[in-house]
């Protein structure tokens, strides 16, 4: 069976590296208190196609996105719908949480992620 590789934009490497070094408070909390302890490999700030997803689990093709306020504007929601459609075209399921959900309803966020894995 041939191996399928997701398109990788080398121009995003440095930006992804900077984003890993400077996570949002919600990204830091989710990573440090939950994701990095899971028995599956989760990547942070993974370039895929022309996007950088916040967290990615290749073994189940799951992208986890944490959304700040800019995602709730009309422009942001349109962009996210297009982005989700492109990722779905690669067989990637995208689940989204607001930064507020991570900070204020952490156990439920973790449960939803576990259920998706």
C-alpha positions as CSV (number, residue, x, y, z in Angstrom):
1,X,0.0,0.0,0.0
2,X,1.5,3.4,-1.0
3,X,2.3,5.9,1.7
4,X,0.4,9.2,1.4
5,X,2.2,12.3,2.5
6,X,0.3,15.5,3.3
7,X,1.4,18.5,1.3
8,X,4.0,20.4,3.4
9,X,4.7,24.1,2.8
10,X,8.4,24.7,3.6
11,X,7.7,28.4,3.7
12,X,5.7,27.9,6.9
13,X,8.5,26.1,8.9
14,X,9.9,29.2,10.6
15,X,6.4,30.6,11.4
16,X,5.4,27.3,12.9
17,X,8.5,27.2,14.9
18,X,7.9,30.7,16.3
19,X,4.3,29.7,17.1
20,X,5.5,26.7,19.0
21,X,7.9,28.9,21.0
22,X,5.1,31.4,21.8
23,X,1.9,29.5,22.4
24,X,-1.3,31.2,23.5
25,X,-2.3,30.6,27.1
26,X,-5.0,28.2,25.9
27,X,-2.5,26.3,23.7
28,X,0.0,26.1,26.5
29,X,-2.6,24.8,29.0
30,X,-4.0,22.1,26.6
31,X,-0.5,21.0,25.6
32,X,1.1,20.9,29.1
33,X,-1.8,19.6,31.0
34,X,-3.2,17.1,28.6
35,X,-2.0,16.5,25.0
36,X,1.7,15.9,25.6
37,X,0.8,13.1,28.1
38,X,-1.3,11.1,25.7
39,X,-0.1,7.7,24.4
40,X,-0.5,8.9,20.8
41,X,1.9,11.3,19.1
42,X,0.5,14.8,18.9
43,X,2.4,17.5,16.9
44,X,2.1,21.2,17.7
45,X,1.8,23.9,15.0
46,X,1.9,21.4,12.1
47,X,2.1,22.9,8.6
48,X,-0.3,21.1,6.3
49,X,-0.9,22.5,2.8
50,X,-1.0,26.3,3.2
51,X,-2.1,26.2,6.8
52,X,-0.6,25.6,10.2
53,X,-2.9,23.5,12.5
54,X,-2.6,24.0,16.2
55,X,-2.3,20.3,17.1
56,X,-2.3,17.3,14.8
57,X,-2.5,13.5,15.5
58,X,-1.4,11.8,12.3
59,X,-2.3,8.3,13.4
60,X,-6.0,9.2,13.4
61,X,-5.8,12.2,11.1
62,X,-7.2,14.6,13.7
63,X,-6.5,18.4,13.8
64,X,-7.4,20.2,17.0
65,X,-7.9,23.9,16.6
66,X,-8.1,26.5,19.3
67,X,-9.9,29.7,18.3
68,X,-9.4,33.2,19.6
69,X,-11.7,36.1,19.0
70,X,-10.5,36.7,15.4
71,X,-12.1,33.4,14.4
72,X,-15.6,34.7,15.3
73,X,-15.7,37.5,12.8
74,X,-17.5,36.9,9.5
75,X,-14.1,36.9,7.7
76,X,-12.6,34.5,10.3
77,X,-15.6,32.1,10.1
78,X,-15.4,32.0,6.3
79,X,-11.7,31.4,6.4
80,X,-12.1,28.6,8.9
81,X,-14.8,26.9,6.8
82,X,-12.6,26.9,3.8
83,X,-9.6,25.7,5.8
84,X,-11.7,22.9,7.3
85,X,-12.9,21.9,3.8
86,X,-9.4,21.7,2.5
87,X,-8.2,19.6,5.4
88,X,-11.2,17.3,5.1
89,X,-10.2,16.7,1.5
90,X,-7.1,15.1,2.9
91,X,-9.2,12.9,5.2
92,X,-8.4,15.1,8.3
93,X,-11.1,15.6,10.9
94,X,-11.0,19.1,12.5
95,X,-12.4,19.7,15.9
96,X,-12.5,23.3,17.3
97,X,-12.6,24.8,20.7
98,X,-12.6,28.4,21.7
99,X,-9.8,29.6,23.9
100,X,-12.5,30.3,26.6
101,X,-13.6,26.6,26.5
102,X,-10.1,25.5,27.1
103,X,-9.6,27.9,30.0
104,X,-13.1,27.5,31.6
105,X,-14.3,24.0,30.6
106,X,-11.1,22.1,30.4
107,X,-12.4,18.6,31.5
108,X,-15.1,18.7,28.8
109,X,-12.5,19.7,26.1
110,X,-10.2,16.9,27.1
111,X,-13.1,14.4,27.0
112,X,-14.1,15.5,23.6
113,X,-10.6,15.1,22.3
114,X,-10.3,11.7,23.9
115,X,-13.6,10.6,22.3
116,X,-12.2,11.8,18.9
117,X,-9.0,9.8,19.3
